[in-house]
Amino acid sequence: MNSLLITILRSMLPFMALLLFTVHADAQRRKKKKQVIAPVVVVDTIPAYKIAINRQIMHEKVEKEQASLLSIDGKADKILTISGDKQLNEAVTDAATKRVDWLQYEIETNPSIDARLKANYLDGLATILKYVKTYSRSRQSALNYLPQVIATYKQLIEANTAQKSIAPIIQPLSFEIANAALQPEVFKDNAGYNDVRDQMILKTADRYPEKAFSALKAYPESPVADSLIRAIGHKYPYLVYDYAQANNKFSYRIQNIEDDSLIVHIVAMARNPNKSGQFYFPFLDNIVKGKITMEDIDKAKTDPVRYFRLLVQTQIDYTQRALNGDTAMGHTALLKKLEQKAKDDFVAKINGLHEMSDGVRFRCLQPLTAEELYYVAVLTNGLIYTSSYTSGVYPLMMRKANQKGDELLKKINFDHYRKFLSQAASYNTLKNFLGSFSNNTDATDLMKAFVTGLEKSNGLEDGVDVADSYASISETLPDLAKGMLENVKVNLDRNHSENNEKGTAIYDILYNLFLSADSSNHIDLTSKLEIPPVYNVPFSTLTNENGEVISQVFFYGDQDGRNIFNGFLNMFGGGNWKVDGSNKQWVVIKSTKGKPVSIYANRPLDENKGLDDKAQRALNDYLDEHNLHPTVTIHRGHSYYAEATIGHMAPTSKIVFMGSCGGFNLIDSILKKSEDAHIIASKQIGRTSINKPFFYLLTEKLRTGKDIDWIPFWREFKGRANVAGFEDYIPPYKNLGAIFIKAYKKETGETDV
């Protein structure tokens, strides 16, 4: 083993210890980091030089990628604006232009570089620019480090040309810089490349532990493989399960670890000849500890009720252990399986039978206990229909709990209680639930706890639940809302006196949000929280440099999607719009009068063949190539398609209509993609009788160049769509959870929350 690898392994020791910490420890170390920006270097004009004719195409390729990168901010100019930090923008722009131009010159005119390498280095430079652009929207984008990336690439070229190892250059670098600079394949023949592979696996494991196994799969003979399998496997056991199922060299390496009980048990599940491993995996910790056997699970796995019961019992056990500081391995997998079974085996059924009698519709719920019904409700928040909750799950849960909500919460160790209270407020059952407590003091104490200690939570989900609940509570339970406001102020003062920055930020935002719910307080959230306007979207923010509004609509290829698509096109008859259906994968609808508005919608092609996804990708490529950046995004599909829409939607989106809300994870995902988005969501399935008036009103406002002022817009919208189910649609200014996330990110500068 060479000295460099020994150094790597030694440096890995603290990382190995870190990986064995719990997920809670991982969350605790997330702090706001100040970006270190390399100063902009003013360079002289590049001397005139002659480009070899056979390399002209390579230089043109670099210049094309430069132009493409410079356009990602939506402006076809020579300045790249990626943040509000002027120094960062200048440094990145300088790197994308002058530093790249100089490197082209140095490669082309360096007599020490032979013709083959010159071509490869230029091609590699184009590859880096394309990579940086492609992943510029990720949370830790290499674009922020472009000056360092270009400087590193230059160093790698110099070392490689001199036939020296590139490993010493890569070793001290962060993952983002090293990974971007190593995108060109030209360095794979370098003498130090094997050392670099080991370095990059360790950098990947340190920065993105969950991606390290993918790197090891490509390089299973790495000397660090066994150590990383053990370290990462104990923190992310599902990765061991996923990779152990395959029949390849990396899987065999996992299977050959026989001195680690956890790894051995996971391999046994993954290699189960009956392909039943996913049924066992949620119980991993109890299996390893001998508290339950695979035979016990076999007796329940084919019965939806018995298996769900076993999951719930284990969840309650794991929650109690967590309260005592003992985090069970695989707890995340257990919760994920619970969510899946609650949705697939119960909520999907009762949602699908919404037109049937209650006796037929809710039959599958009858065998469940109060605790099990609690998890059915709380783990399907955003998916369960209003009627499924208010007429089925909730009343049956309370009847089986003998109308004692306080006793029910004690039995489940208050697991997910903030989510449940927020959900109950949303469906107007909170008053009934709190009224079932043995005494009013317990109910008062619970609501105090609801808004207390949010600074101790991992992430922001608890804060979002509190924020989301307030609009409903203030409308239906004003005295309770008053108490919440007072308790938020108490917590704000406490965190301020304790100099707790996170807590002060959380409660200051909540306090202003709650005050703003009463218009008589005249709270301007834009000035108070320094976030974009909450109550309106100026027309000028929706247009590009040509004054055009670009909208994108996502359709899916199921039967409902095809029907909705046809109805959608029929909206644009008459003389104000023109439909261009010449493309086989999408249609374009353009205004013929008023302001220029273009609506791009993919065709709902066969989902079973993945053609709808291909159409969406092809449309995105077209929009990208023509510098068309949508500011309005419309999701037209069931809630289970929502993640796909978010994955494809443009980060320039200012108005996002999502239909079914999907709770915190969906809102958070949208805001990570587009931090200024105004989100319109529904607590139930989208209804054509409501969606159609919304689309018509929105497009007409855009066509006539009007600002979108949400309060009068919503009054006009309700006048056009005043039918059953309208109350389930949430306007952006009442989507307090989304506003809370925006304000918190603005206040703290954190992006990964």
N, C-alpha and C positions, 0 to 999 in steps of 0.2 A: 504494500500500500504506500503510495508516494506521500511526501510531506504535506503537499497541498490538501490531499484528501483527509489526512489526519487533522489538519487545522480546521477543515470543514466540520468534521465529526465532533471535535471539541466545541466548536462554536454552536453546535446543534444541541448540546446538553441543556442549556437553559430553556431552549424552545421545547424540548421534549417534556420538561417539567410543566411548562406553561400549558401544553396541550392536555395534560391530565387534569387541569383545573375544571370546574363545572362551567356550564354555560353562563351562570350568573357572574362568575369571575371575568369571563370574556366581555360581558356587557359593561362591567364596572370600569374597564380600562379604556373605553371609548371616550376620548377627550377631543375637544376642539384643537386642531393643529394649525398653526400659522404656516401658510405656504411660503417656502423660501424661493424667491425669484432671482434668477441670474440677471445681473444688470444688462441692459441693452447695450450692445457694442456698436459704436458708430464705425463703419468701415469705409475705406476709400472705394472709388468706382472700380469695378472689376476690369482688368486689362482686356483688350480685344484678343481673342484667341480663335484658332481654327479648329473646327470639330471634324473629326474623321467622318467621311460620308456614311460608313457602315455603322456609326454610332449616333447618327443624327436622330434616328427614331427613338433611341434611348433618352436623349435629352428632351425630346418632345414629350415623351411619356412622363418624365419628371415634371415638366412645366404644366402638363395637363393635371397631374395630381396636386400641384401647388394651387392652381386655380380652383380646383374642386374643393380643396381644404379651406381656402379663403372664403368660399361661398356658404359654409355650413351655418353661419349666423344669419342667413337669409338676405344678405346684402352682397351684390356682385361688385365689391370694391377691393382695395388693397389693404384693408384693415380688418383684422380678425377680432371680433368682440365676443369673448366667451364668458365674461363675468363683469361685475361692477368694479373690479380692481383694474385701474388704468395701467398700473405698472405691469401686471400680469399680461394684459392684452398687448401691450407694446413689446414685451419680451417674446411672446409666442408669435406675434406677427413678424418680428425681426428674424426669428428662427425659420419660419415658414418661407420667408422671402430671401433676405440677404445671406443668411447662413447657408441655406440650401444652394443658392446661386454660387457662392464661393466654393462650396464643396464640389459642385459640378466642375467648376473651373480647375480646381486642384486635382481632381481625378483625371480629367482630360489632358492636362498639361504635364502631369508627373511622369518623367522619363523612366522612373523605377518600376512603374506599373505596366505589365504587359497588356496587350490588346484584349486578351480574354478576360482578365480581371477588371479592366476598365469597364467593359460592357456589363460584367456581373455587378460591380460596385454601383454603377448608375441604375441598373435595374433594381438593385437592393434599396437605393435611395427612394425610388418611386414606390417600392413595396412598403417602406416605413411610412411614407406620407399617406398611403391608402389605408394602412392599418390604423394609424392615428385617427384618421377621419372616420373610419367605420365604427370604431369604439369610442368616439368622442363623447357619447352620451352616457357612458357608464359612470358610476359613482367615483371611481378612482381613475380618471381618464389620463392616458399618457400624453394627451394634448397639453395638459397643464405643465408637463415636464419637457415639452418639445425642445427648448434650448439645450437641456442636458442630454436628451436623446441624440440630437444631431452631433453634439460635441463628442459623445461616446462613440457614435458610429465612425466619426473621423479617427478616433484613437484606435478602434478595431481595425480599420483599413490600414493604418500605419503599421500596426503590429503584424497583421496578417501578411502584408506586402514584404515585411522584413523577415517573414517566416518565424515569428516569435509566437509563443502561446498567448491567447487572448484571455485566459483564465484570470490572471491578476487584475485585469481591467474590470472584469465583471464582478469579481468577488465583493467589493465594498458597496456596490450599487443597490438601490431599492429594486423591488420586483418590477415596478412599472417601467423604470428607465431601461433596465437590463432586457426585459422581455421585448420592448419595442425595438431596441437597437439590434436584437438578435433575430428579427423577423426574416432578413435575407438569408437564403440558404448557402450563400457563398462561403460562410465560415465553417461549414460542416467538415471540411477537409483540414481544418486547422489542428495543429498538434495538441492543443489544449482543449479540444472540443469535448472529450469525455469528462474532463474535470468540470467544464462549464455545465454539462448536463446535470451532474450531481449538484452543482451550485444552484441551478435553476429549480430543481426539484425541491431543494430545501427552502429557497425563496418562495416558491409556490405554497409549500406547506405552512410557512410562517405567515404569509399574507392571505392566502385562500386555502385553508386546510382541506376544505371539501373538494378542491380541484386537484389535490396532490395525487390522489389515486389514479386520475386520468393520466397524469405525467408518468407515474410508475408503470402503468399498463404499457406505455410506449417504450419503457426502458426498465423491464422487470429485473434485469441483472445488476441493477444499481446496488452498490455496497451499502447504501442507506435504506434499502427497501424494508428489511425485517423490522428495524427500529421504528420506521415511520408507520408501518402497518399496525404495530402494537400501540404506539402513541396516539395516532389518529383514530384507530379502531375503538379505543376506549371512550373517546369523546364523540365520535360519529359512527356508532356501531352499524348503522344501516349501510354505510359504504362497504364495510367488510361483507355484509350480506349480498349487496348488489354485485360486487366484483367476484365473489367466490362462486357465483352460479355459473360463470362462463367456463369454457374449456380452452384456456390459453395459458401462457407461461406465467403471467401475473397471478391468475387464479391458483395455479399449482403452488406458487410461492406462498400464498395465503394458507392453502391447505396443508403445507408442510410445517406450519407453526403448531407444535403440539404441546408446548409448555405454558400456554396461556389459556386458562379455562374459558374466558369470554370468547376468544377467537375460535376455540374448538367448538363451543356450543353454536356459535353463529354459522360456522361452516356446516355443521350438521343440519341446521335449518335450511340453509341455502342449497345443500346437496340432497335434500329430502327427495326420495324417488317419487313420492306422490305429489310433488310440486305444491306442498301445503305450507311452505316456510312462512309466507306472509301471514298466515293465521297464528303462528307461534311467536313471531318476532315482537309484537307489542308486549309480550309477557317475559321478555328476555331477562330482566333483572331477577324476577322471582324464579325463573327456571334455573339460572346460574346459582342462586342461593338455595335451591332445592325446595322452595315453597310450593311449587306447582310443577307438574310433569307434562310432557307433550301428550301423554295418554289422557290426562284430564282435559286438555284442550280438544283432543280428538272427539271426545264425547259431546262437545258443544258446538263444534265448528260448522256443522251442517244445519243447525237450527238457528235462524236469525235472532230469535228472542233470547235463547240460552247463551249464545255467543256474545250478544250485546250486553247481557247481564254480567257475564264474566269480565268484559271490558270495563263496565262501570264499576264493579267491585274493585278491580285492580286500580282504576283511576282514583277512587276514593282512598285506597291504601297508599298509593304513591303520593297523593296530595298531603296526607297526614305525615308521611315521612319527610316531605319537603318542608313542612312547617317545623319539623324538628332538625332541619339542617342536613337531611340525608336525601340527596337527589338520585333517584333511581335511573340506572342506565336504560336507555330506550324509552324514557318517558315521553319524549317528543313523538316517537313513532306510535306509542299507545294513543296519544291524543289525536294524532292524524287518522288512525284507524277508527277511533270513536266518531270523529267527524264524518268519515266516509260512510260508516254503517248507519249513522243517524240520518244522513241524507238519502242514501240509496235504499235502505230497507224500510224507512218509515216516512220521511218528509216527501220524498219523490212520489211515493204512492198516494199520500193524502192530498198533495198538491194536484196530482194528475186526475184525482176523482172529485175536483172542486164542484162539478155540476151534478154530482150524485147526492143522495140523501145522507145525512150525518151518520146514520146507522151503517151504511155501506162504506162511506168514506173513511170513517175512523175506526173500523173494525180491527185493523192491524195494531192499533195502539192499546187495545183493551188489556192484553196480558202484562203490560209494562207497569212497574212500580212508580211511585212518585219520583224517586231519585232518577230512575231511568228516563222518565218523561222530562225531567229538568234538563238532562243532558241533550235530549232530542231537541229541545227548544233552544238552549243557549249555544249549542254548537252548529246550528243552522241559521244563525242570525244573518239576515240579508238574503236568505234563500227561501225561508218558510213564508208562505202566503199569509196575509193578514187573517183571513178566515180560518186557515189551518191552525193558526195560533190561538185566536180568540174564541173559536167555536169548538176546537178539538183539543190540542195539547194542553193549553193552560187550564181550562176548567177541569179536565180529567186529572191533571197533576194535583190540583188543589183538593179535589174530592178524595183522591187516594192518599193525600197527606192529611186527611181529616181537617181540612181548612186551617192548618197550622203552618204558615209559611216560615215562622222562626225555627220551628223544629226541623223542617226540611233543610234549611240552610246549615243547621248544626250537623245533620247527618252527612252532608256532602262537604263538610269542613270549609264552608263558605267558598268553595271553588268557583271561580269565574263569576262571583256575585256582582261585581260592577257591571259586567256585560249583561247579566240577567236583569239588573235594575234598570239599566239603560234600555234594554229591549222592552221591559214591562212599561216603562214610560212612553216609549214609542207607540205601543199598542194600547195605551190607556188602561192598563190593568194594574198599574203601580198602587193606586189608592186601595184597590181591593186586596192586593197582596200585603201591604203594610197594615191594613185593617184586620188582617187575620192573626196578627201577633198577640201573644198572651197579655202584653201590656204596652201602653204607648211609649214608655221609656225605651224599651228595646228597639222599637221602630225609629225613634228619634236618634238613638245611639248608632243604629245602622246607617242612617243617612249622614250622620256626622262622619262615620268611618268611610262612607262612600267618597267623600271629597277630601279626606285626610290622608297624608302620607304618600301622595302621588309622586313625590320626589324620590321615594325609595323603590319605585317600580322599575323594572327593566323596560326600556323603550318608552313609548308614548301611548300605548293602547289604552291603559287605564284612564289617562287624561282625556283621550278622545271619547271614551264612553261617558265620562262625566260631562264633557262639552256637548255631546250629541243629545243627552237626556234633557238638557235645560230648556230648550225651546218647547218641548211637549209639556214639561212640568210647569213652566211659567204660564202656559195657556189653560191647563186643567187643574193645577194644584198651586195656586198663587202663594198660599202660606208656606208650603213646602219649599217653593222656589225662593222665598224670602229667607228661609233658614239656610238654604244652600249658599246664597249670596253672602250671608253673614259668616258662615263657616269658611268659605273661600277667603274672605278678608282676614279672618283669624289665622289661617294657614299662611297667607301672604306675609302678615306681620311676623309670624314665628320664623319663617324661612329667611326673611330679611334680617331679623335680629341674629340669626345663626350664621349669617353670611353664606347661605346655601344658594349658589348661583342657579343651579338647575331648578330648585324649588321656587325661588323667587320668580324665575322666568315663567314657569308653569302657572303659578297662581296669579301673577300680574296679568297674564293673557286671559285666564278664565274670568278674573274679576271684571276686566273690561268687556269681554264677550257677554257676560251675564248682564252687565249694566246696559249694554247696547240693545238688549232684547226689549227694553222699555224705551220707546222713542222719546219720551219726555225727558230722558237723561241727556239727550243730544250728544251721544258719544260718537265721535268720528274715528272709526277703527283704522282708517287709512293713516291718519296722523298719529293716533295713539300707539298703534302697533307697527307702524312703518311697513305696511304691506300694501300691495296694489288695491285699488278700490274694490270694496266688497259688494256694493249695491248697484254697480253699473259697469259696463264694458264699453268704453268709447269706441265709436266706429273706426276712428283713426288707428287704433291699436290692432284692428283686424285686417287691415289692408297691407299689401306689399308696396314696394317702391313704385309700382305702376298703378297704384290705387285700386288694385283688384283684391277681392276677398276669395280665398281658396277654402272650400269645405270638402271634407272627405267622409263618406258614409261606408260603414263596414256591414256587409251582408254575409249570411252563411247558408250553405247549400242543403239544409233540411227542407222539408215540405213547407213549414211555416215561413222560412226565409224566402222561398220562391214566391209564395203568395204575397208576402209583405212587399217584396221588391216590385212586383207588378203594380200593386196599389200605389207605391211610392212614385213610380214613373208617371202614373196617371194624374198626379198632383200638378204636373208642370205642363199642362196643355194651355191653350190660349196664346195671346200675343206677347206675353212678358218673358217667356222662356223658350229656349230651343234645345231639344234633346238630340245628342249625337250618339247613335248606337253602332257606329261603324266598327268599333273594336270588339273582338270576341271575348275579352276578359273584363272590360269595364265600359261604363257609359259616362258621358260628360254632359252636364246640364248647364247651359250658360244663359245669363240674363240678356234680353234683347232691348230692354228699356231700363232707364235708371242707371245705378252704379254697376260697374262690372263685377259680377259674382259668378264663380265657376264651382260647380258641385261635381266631384268625382266619386263614383260609386262602383265598387267591384260587382260583377255579376255573381249571383248565388249558385255557382256551379257545383257539381256533385261532391258532397263532403266525403262520401265513402272512398272516393279516389283522390281526395286531397286537392281537388281542383279549385275549391273556393280559396284555400290558403295560397295556392300558386297564383291565383288571380290577384289577391291582395298584395303579394310580394312583387308581382310584375307592375302593378299600379304604383307601388311605392318607389320602385326603381325608376319608373317613368317620371314621377313627380320630382324625384331627386335629381335626375339628369337634366331636367328643364328648370331647375331652381324654383319649383313651385312648392311653397311651404304652407300647408293647411293651418289655419287658425281656428277652424271649427271642426270638431270631430263628433260624429254621430254613430253610436253603436246600435245596430238593429239585429238583435239576436237574443237567444236565451242567456241567462246569467252565466251558464257554464262556458259560454264563448267569450266572456268579458276579458279574461286574461289574454286571450289571443289578440283582441282589439287593442288592449293597452300595449302589448308587445310591439304592434305595428304602428301605433298612432305617432304622429309627429310631435316632437317636443315643443314646437311653436304653437301648439293648440292653446287657445284662450277660453273657448267654450267647449265643454265636453258633456255630451248627453249619453248617459250610460244605461238608462232603463233600470234594471234591478241593481240595488246598491252594493250588496255583497260585504258590507261592513268595513271595518278598519283596514284590512289588508288591501282591499280594492282601492279605497280612497288614497291610502298611502302609496300604492303603486302608481296611481295616476299622477300624484303630486311629485313623485320621484322622476317621472317622465317629463312633466310639465308643471313647474312649481307655481305658475301663475294661473292655473286652470280654474275656471268657474264650473263647478260640477253640478249637473242636474241628475238626480237619482230617484229611484222609486223603491218603496218598501215591498212591492209586489211585482207581479209580471206586468210587462208593458202592455198597454191596451191601444189598439189602433184608433179607437174613438177619442183617445187622449193624445197619442203621439202625433197623429196627422195634423190636428190644429196647432200643436206646438211647432212642428216643422214649417207649416205654412206661415205662421205668424213670424217665426224667426227669419225665414228666407225673405219675406216681404220687408221686414225691418232692414235687412242687409241691402236688399235691392234698392231701397229708397234712401240709403245712407244714414239711417237713424242710429243713434246710440242705443245700446240695450240697457235700459233702466229697469232692473228686475222687479221692483215693487209694482209700478204701473203695468209692466209687461205681464206679471203674474195675474193681476186683476183682469186684464184683457184676455189672457189665456184661459182663466177660469170661466169667463163669460162665453167662450167658444167651446169649452170642453167640460161643462158642469154636469158630469155623469158620475155614477158610482165608481169609486177607485181613484178619483182625482186627488182626494186627501192623502193618498199614499205617495204622491209626487212631492219631492223636496226641492224647493228653490235654492239657489246657491247661497243666498244671504241667511238662510236658516240651516244650512249645512255647517253647523258650528264645529264639528269634528275636523272638517277640511280646513276651515279658517284657523283652527287651533294649530294644526300641523304647520301650515304656512307661516304663522306668526312665530312659532317656536324655532323653526329653521332660520327665520330672519333674525331673531333675537340672539341665537347662540352660534349661528354659522355652521351648525352640524347638518350633515346631509344623510348620515346613516343613523336613523333613529327608529 
